[in-house]
Amino acid sequence: MAKTSQSNMSSWLKQPGVLAALPASLFLLIGFAGPLLLVVAYSFMPSKTFTLLQAPTIENYSSIISDSYYISFFWSLAMALTTVVLLFIICYPIAYGMAKLFNKWANLVTALIAVPILISENIRLFGWVLILLKNGVFDGSMQSLFGLSISGLLFTVPAITLGLVYVYLPFMLFPLVIGISMVPETLKEAASDLGATRWQIFREIELPLSMPGLMIGGILTFVLVLGSLAEAKILGGQAIVMIADDIESAFTFAQNWPKGSALSVLLIALSGIIVFLLFRRVDLDRVIGRR
Amino acid sequence: MVELSEPFLELNGITKRFGNFVAVDDVNLEITEGEFFTLVGPSGSGKTTMIRMLVGMDAPSDGEMRLQGRVMNDLPANKRPTCMVFQSLALFPHKSVGENIEFSMKITGKDKVKRRARVDQLMEQLRLPLSYYEKSVTQCSGGERQRIALARALAFDPQILFFDEPLSALDFRLRKALEKELKDIHRETGKTFVYITHSLEEAMVMSDRIAIMREGRIVQIGTPHEIYNNPKNKFVAQFMGEVNTLSVEKAGENTLRVTGFDDIFTVTDDLSDFTTGFLIIRPEVMKIGRSAADMKNKIKGIAFNDYALGSRVQYQIRIEHFDEPWLVERLQDEPYEGQRGDTVDIGWRPEDSILVSN
């Protein structure tokens, strides 16, 4: 018995690809799955302990539910949703231009949008602080040019939204460009030939057929905003607390790893469910026409 | 009021330039209502540019298009009462068969019940199972997809239906079947069909009239019969398929000499205005071996090759002083009696050749 399982094992190892995939799989196991499992394990430990050797408990979860954490969850979800909608409205025309109209200029636009990613996100956000600050670039310019004082821009929800839209724009834009360039021109010509107006072509042909790009961009930015921390802290000050902020405080300031872990698990589960439901609702294969 | 004498679709001096390149050059055409009209030409002849202008996807650089007397030049595709079946068919992959067919009716806001009734009627007419309404178009076969595209265009109820080589990607048998089906649908609906193809054979099967295009110009317009029997020039004659072509000059009152050689052949054409041109002899009018013995026009060669063409056999005859082999075709069940490599007589009757200009 032991012998056969051993030979099974060695023949499994000899399959093409298995050995080649082994290093990457091990790396993912240690670097990705391991920490996640640790977080899950910690979330069931008693409050404020730093070991995994205690008896498991659900006290962290029950205290989260009875506490006011739902407000942070609400803000994170609301900001994520708002950002995705704004990004879609802003990015669709740009993506359309890049996919269909700009031709050789599309590369330049791509570079202009991609280059800022090379600079640290926090530094870029501090740049916005200088612009929005009282007596900052914007306020100061308005004062000297028109004598108007427009202060109170910083540390507000719109300022956070601006930061989120600004930081995550490429993650919506580039999948959309690919999505839109996948729509064949002849289908639009055919729709027009059958009497469709510009708007009807958009609604009936372009939008559904560019849905894969839109879905990927939407999910990417939605999940990124759910886990975002810096925008709310740097541009928002005390305006709102998003869930990632709560998680950070639990791990650092409060020194309560189990509480932080439980919040993380809930956030992961929440984003997982939303992504799962979205993929169930929009059948990408059918959209692309593979089925 | 539209006068009855007026042509249904009229093109006056239609020209399309792309930079310095003239894709369509001064085309004049009149198409009558209910006609099956086909534009034939090799690739690059301007026929696709032609149809794009007719449908409204491109604007002509010059000239005028009139539909029932109304100038259509600046009318965009979605405002024209015409519709096209695309070469790629351009079916909407994210929509079902039914949704594809009813697209134009949904656009105009026709109510669901009426839409469904019309779709069912069209599906029946085009022999598509009614259960296909819900089926994804990507799961349909090539022939079914053709019918869906045609049904979608018919649902629009166009005054003219355009076709941009929709059958070119299909295998031979299916193409032949659909050509006839299309001809039947033309008869049943009584609509004006304007078809584009590179295959004159396909055009012959379906069309009432054919226009042959070359390098942006129309070379000849006529019924299939006229074009087959009286090709206007060497281009049209050769476009119809494999033919024997001889460069000839006038030798006598009813005789021609092959340019540069001593061979003299007799024709029945009137040669009073003729100096030089081409003599076209179709392989199927050629006689070979014993049956060529009493022909007025005769020449000797070596039968060096034969090919089975299904119902016919084609022989290739090498004639000493000509570069091109001579083609002779016989019916499969009455083959030439000799052996490969034999020297043999071939010949034809003077009335069976066609004399054309350059």
Interface residues (C-beta under 8 A of the other chain):
Chain A: P184 T186 L187 E189 A190 A191 S192 D193 L194 G195 A196 T197 Q200 E204 I205 P208 L209 R286 V287 I288 G289 R290 R291
Chain B: V55 G56 M57 P76 A77 N78 K79 R80 T82 C83 M84 F86 S88 A90 F92 P93 H94 F103 S104 K106 I107 T108 S136 V137 T138 Q139 R152 A153 F156
